[in-house]
Amino acid sequence: MSDTAPLPLIEICVEGIDGLIAAQNAGADRVELCASLVEGGITPSLGTVRAALEVAKIPFHVIVRPRGGDFLYSEAEFRSMVADVRALAGLGVAGVVVGCLRGDGTIDEERMSELAEAAGTLNVTCHRAFDMTRNPAEALEALIRCKVGRVLTSGQRDTATEGAKLLAELVKQAAGRIIILGCGALDPANIGAVRRKAGLTEMHFAALKDVPSAMAYRNPHVGMGGTDLDREYRNTVTDEALVAATIAAARA
């Protein structure tokens, strides 16, 4: 990625290789590589990461999240996260995306520091676990102490439009010590206004659409999970045209 790329820098959240290719074709500056976006993103397989390294022309950061649900992990789960971060560092990805909380809604500084140390020279982002903290100003200072380089946040609201006031406050508080990566239902209609109000230099979104499966045979009597049986025959993919349109709106 060029140091002279126009602002804001745009990161696209994708699921798998096809999403990464669509994002970079549409002009993204960086990708967050995930599996299972239906759960908010969990760690992709190392095979997926290796394949991504073969095709990626832009940097990508890999989420390290062992499961969906909360961000309060057992010791076994946390040890698996450290192992994943070390493995990803060995593969040579650009960065990792992590987040650990304590039960009282504060950043788990001991664990976040250990993950940052395991990452070595990789970029380290705290994901939207931040948006579940009880005091965002205190949480931001905790992440800075942990040597985390950026934080992904919607301003502790469902959308960046609703959270824009807090996003602006966080940008001011960060004062160049950590990057505020703004997100939250961003699209061509709102991304420019959010950027201007919050003063963001980096923005993140997932431009997704559902497409029907190409399966000709469909068994209506069984599903792989949940009650949405049609989910087995519907795929969620990155919408290349929507990525391009949203980037253009962000930079208008």
N, C-alpha and C positions, 0 to 999 in steps of 0.2 A: 504494500500500500504506500502510495506516495505521501510524503510529508506535506505536500501542497494540495492535497485533496480538498475540495470545497467543503465548507461547514454548512450544516452540521454533519459530522461523521455519522454514517448510517449503518447500524447493525441489524441484521435480519435473523429472527429466531426461526430455525428450520428443524424439520424431522428427517434425518437421513440424507443420503447422497443426492437424490433427485432434488430435494429442497435446496441444498447447497448450490447445485448447478443452476437452478432457476434464479436464486438470489444473486449470484455473481453475474449471470447473463443480464440481469435487470439493472446492474450498476451499483450493487451494494458494496460498501467498503469493508465490511467484516460480517461474519456469520457466528451465531451461537448454535452449535450443533447439539441436538437433543434426540432422545427417543421418546415416544409416548407423550406427545403434546396434549393429549386428552387429559393427562394427569398433571399438566403444567410443566412437563419435561423431566425425564430421568436420564441417567447415564447411558449413552449409546455403547454398543459393543466395541471392543478394540478392533475387531475386523472392520466395522463401519468407519472407525477413525482412520485406520490404515488406508482404506479405499478413498476416504476424503482427502488424505494427504496426496494421493496420486493425481487427483483431478482439480484440487483447489488452486485457483490463481489469486485468491485473496486470503488474508488471515482468517482463521476460525478459532473460537474459544469453545471448549467442551464442558458441558454441564457435568458436575459430579454430584449426583443426588441419587442415593440408592433405592429410593421408593417415593411414591406419592405421599400425601398426608402432611403432617407437621414437620417441623425442623428440629425436633428434640430427639436426638438419635441415641440408641443404645451404644454401649462400648464396642460391640461387635460391628455394628453398622459404621461407626466412626472409623474403626481400624480399616474397614474396606474402602472408605473414602480416601484415607491417606494412601493406601496401596494403589488406588486408581490414579490419584494425582501423581504419584511417583512414576507409574507406568506411562502416563501421558507425557510427563516431562521427558522420559526416555525416548518417546516416539518423536518428539520435536514439534508438538502443536504450539500455537502462539500463546494460548492461555487457557485457564480453567475458571469455572464459575461455580462457586460454593456458597454455603450458608448454614451456620449452626446457631441455634438459640438456646438459652437456658429456659427453664420452665416459668420463670418470672417475667418473660418477655424482653430480656436483655440479650445482647450479643454474647455468645460464649467465646470470650476472648482467648482462653487457653486453647480451645480447639481451632479457632480461626487462625491463631498465630502458628499453630503446628501445621495446618494446611498450607499457609503461606510459605512457611519454611520448606515444606516438602516440594512446593512448586518451584523453588529455586529462582531462576531468571524468568519464568513464565509470568505473563500478565495474570493478575488475580482479581476477579470480580466477585462481589457479594451479590447474589441474586435477590429476588423479592422476599426472601425471608426478612429482609430489612423492613418491608412494609407491614410486618406482623409485630414489630417491636413496640414497646409501650411509650418510648420517648425517642423520637427520631433524632433530635439534636444530640442526645447522649449516645445513641447508637452510632451516629456518624463519627463522633470522636473516638469511640471504641474501635471502629474499623480502621481509622487512621493509625491508632496505636498498634493494630495488628499488621500494619504494612500492606493493607489491601489497596489496590490501585484505583478501583472504581466501584460504584454501587448502582445497581439497577433498581429503579424505583418509579412508581406512579404517583408519588406524593401521598402514600398511604390511603389512596382511594381507588375505586374500581377503574377509573379512567384518569388519564393525565389532565384532561380538561377540568375535572373536579379537583385534582390535586395540584394544579398549577401554582397556587400560592405557596404551598409548602415546597414544591420543587424550586421555586425562586429563592426561598429562604435557605434551602440546602446548598444551592449554588453559591450564595453569598457566604454562608458559613464555611464551605469547603475551601474557598479562597485559594484555589490551585493546589491544595494538599491532596485531594482525591477528586476523581472525575465523577460527576453526577450524570448517569446514563438514563435519560428519561424514557418512560414507556407508559402504556396504558391505553389500549383501544385507539391508537393513532391511525389516521387515514388521511386521504387527500383533503378532506374538508376541514380538519382541525389541526393538522400537524404544524402548519405555519404559525397559527395563533399561539399554540402551546410553546413553540420555540421562542417566539418573541416575548411572551409574558414571563417565561421562566429563565430565559437567557442561557439555554442549553447549547453545548457544543457537540454533544453526542446524543443520538436518539435511537430507539430500539422498537421494532414492531414485528409482528408475524402477520403476513398477508396471506390468509388461508382461504381455500374454497374446497367444498366437497365435490367429488366426482364419482360417478357410478363405477362399480367394479366391472372389469371386463369378463368376469366369470359367466360362462353360458349356462352352466348347471348351478342351481341354487336349491339348497335344502332348507325349507321353511320351518323345519321342526327342531332346529338346534342352533344355539348361539354360543359363542366362546366366552361370554361374560355379560352380566346384566340382562336387562329385559328388552333392549333395543336390538332385535334380531336382524334388522336391516343393516346394522353396523358392520356385519361381516361382508357386506356387498357395497360398501361405500368407503372411499378412501379420501383422506384429507391431505391436500397438497398445497405447496406454495404457489400462489398466483403471480406469475412473472410480470404480467401487465400491471397488476395492482401495486407490486413493489416499485416498478418504474414510475408509476403515477404519483405514489406517495413520496418518493425521493424528490421528484420534480417539484412537488408542492412544498416540501420542507425547505427547498433552496430558492424558492421564488422570491 
